[in-house]
Each structure stands twice: as structure tokens, then as C-alpha cells.
Amino acid sequence: MPFLTRLFVKTALIYFVAALLVGVLLAARPVLGLSGVVAGLTPVYFHLLMVGWLTQLILGVAHWMFPRFSREAPRGRDWITWTIFGLLNAGLLLRVFAEPALNSSGAHMWGWLLVLAALLQWVAGMAFVVHLWPRVRGH
């Protein structure tokens, strides 16, 4: 298994555990009387599951399993995959911090950081499509 695939999969597993912990916090909030900041974690919970766990797992396995790009570079250019990994995770981590901050403070800065987080994730997704496209084209 290529290093980048292992990195995507291990990172996905970390996000999966983080999502489950956030889910426990959300479930325990009313029982333990946790603050309103915890209530703002619902979108974070879903993003950790869908982007951090599921999307990252899919990207890592696709990087490994899809048809070869060429003999010289079977998975394409590694720098692009590193960039995808960096953009996706930077966007997700930014969202993890900005979402509860926006909910608790309401400051416009946090809203703009959420926009930046979404943009980083979108660029990562588009870069993945462009990078993988040649590996799935018909002959």
C-alpha cells in the first residue's frame, strides 16, 4: 500500500475517532449541562464523519486502487496528492475551530473563515477529480 494511501487512511481513522467523541459530547450535553459551545459542534460532527472519515478514506483507497496513470508514475504526480491532502485537512481543521467559534461569538471573522474552509475543501475536491480523471478515462 503506498505511503500516501496509508496517510489518508490513518488520518481518516483519527477523524472517525474524533467524530465519535464529538458525538458523545453532543449526546451528553443535556445530561451534563454542557455549554452552548458544545451545541455548535453538530456541523463539526457531520464534517468529521463525512469529510474527515468517509471522504478521506475514499480518496486514499482511490489513490491506491484506480488504474495506473503510467509506468513511470503509476499514481500520477505525488505533489498533487500531497496538495489535495493538505487542502482537504486544512479546510476541515479550520472548520472544526471556526464553526463553534462562530456559534458562540457571532463575529463575522469566523464566518469568513468558514467560507475559506469550504473553499479549501472544494479546491481539494476539484484537484482530486482533475488528478484522477486521466486514470479512469476510456481507451
For each residue, the residues with C-beta under 8 A, 3 or more apart:
1: 5 6 64
2: 5 6 63 64 75
3: 6 7
4: 7 8 60 63 75 78 81 82 85
5: 1 2 8 9 60 61 63 64
6: 1 2 3 9 10 60
7: 3 4 10 11 60 85
8: 4 5 11 12 56 57 59 60 61 63 85
9: 5 6 12 13 56 57 60 61
10: 6 7 13 14
11: 7 8 14 15 52 56 85 89
12: 8 9 15 16 52 53 54 56 57 60
13: 9 10 16 17 53
14: 10 11 17 18 52
15: 11 12 18 19 48 49 51 52 53 56 92
16: 12 13 19 20 48 49 52 53
17: 13 14 20 21
18: 14 15 21 22 48 52
19: 15 16 22 23 45 48 49 52 53
20: 16 17 23 24
21: 17 18 24 25
22: 18 19 25 26 41 44 45 48
23: 19 20 26 27 45
24: 20 21 27 28
25: 21 22 28 29 34 38 41
26: 22 23 29 38 39 41 42 45
27: 23 24 31
28: 24 25 31 32 34
29: 25 26 32 33 34 38 39
30: 33
31: 27 28
32: 28 29
33: 29 30
34: 25 28 29 38
35: 38
36: 39 40 103 104
37: 40 41 100 103 104
38: 25 26 29 34 35 41
39: 26 29 36 42 103
40: 36 37 43 44 99 100 102 103 104
41: 22 25 26 37 38 44 45 99 100
42: 26 39 45 46
43: 40 46 47 95 99
44: 22 40 41 47 48 95 96 99 100
45: 19 22 23 26 41 42 48 49
46: 42 43 49 50
47: 43 44 50 51 52 92 95 96 99
48: 15 16 18 19 22 44 45 51 52 53 92 96
49: 15 16 19 45 46 52 53 54
50: 46 47 53 54 55
51: 15 47 48 54 55 56 88 91 92 121
52: 11 12 14 15 16 18 19 47 48 49 55 56 92
53: 12 13 15 16 19 48 49 50 56 57
54: 12 49 50 51 57 58
55: 50 51 52 58 59 88
56: 8 9 11 12 15 51 52 53 59 60 88 89
57: 8 9 12 53 54 60 61
58: 54 55 61 62
59: 8 55 56 62 63 84 88 128
60: 4 5 6 7 8 9 12 56 57 63 64
61: 5 8 9 57 58 64 65
62: 58 59 65 66 128 132
63: 2 4 5 8 59 60 66 75 81 132
64: 1 2 5 60 61 75
65: 61 62
66: 62 63 132 135 136
67: 135 136
68: 71 74 75 135
69: 73 74 75 76 134 135
70: 73 74
71: 68 74
72:
73: 69 70 76 77
74: 68 69 70 71
75: 2 4 63 64 68 69 78 81 135
76: 69 73 80 81 131 132 134 135
77: 73 80 81 131
78: 4 75 81 82
79: 82 83
80: 76 77 83 84 127 131
81: 4 63 75 76 77 78 84 85 131
82: 4 78 79 85 86
83: 79 80 86 87 124 127
84: 59 80 81 87 88 124 127 128 131
85: 4 7 8 11 81 82 88 89 124
86: 82 83 89 90
87: 83 84 90 91 120 121 123 124 127
88: 51 55 56 59 84 85 91 92 120 121 124 125
89: 11 56 85 86 92 93
90: 86 87 93 94 120
91: 51 87 88 94 95 116 117 118 119 120 121 124
92: 15 47 48 51 52 88 89 95 96 117 121
93: 89 90 96 97
94: 90 91 97 98 113 114 116 117 120
95: 43 44 47 91 92 98 99 114 117 118 121
96: 44 47 48 92 93 99
97: 93 94 100 101 113
98: 94 95 101 102 110 113 114 117
99: 40 41 43 44 47 95 96 102 103 110 114
100: 37 40 41 44 97 103 104
101: 97 98 104 105 107 110 113
102: 40 98 99 105 106 107 110 111 113 114
103: 36 37 39 40 99 100 106
104: 36 37 40 100 101
105: 101 102 110
106: 102 103 110
107: 101 102 110 111
108: 111 112
109: 112 113
110: 98 99 101 102 105 106 107 113 114
111: 102 107 108 114 115
112: 108 109 115 116
113: 94 97 98 101 102 109 110 116 117
114: 94 95 98 99 102 110 111 117 118
115: 111 112 118 119
116: 91 94 112 113 119 120
117: 91 92 94 95 98 113 114 120 121
118: 91 95 114 115 121 122
119: 91 115 116 122 123
120: 87 88 90 91 94 116 117 123 124
121: 51 87 88 91 92 95 117 118 124 125
122: 118 119 125 126
123: 87 119 120 126 127
124: 83 84 85 87 88 91 120 121 127 128
125: 88 121 122 128 129
126: 122 123 129 130
127: 80 83 84 87 123 124 130 131
128: 59 62 84 124 125 131 132
129: 125 126 132 133
130: 126 127 133
131: 76 77 80 81 84 127 128 134
132: 62 63 66 76 128 129 135 136
133: 129 130 136 137
134: 69 76 131 137
135: 66 67 68 69 75 76 132
136: 66 67 132 133
137: 133 134
138:
139:
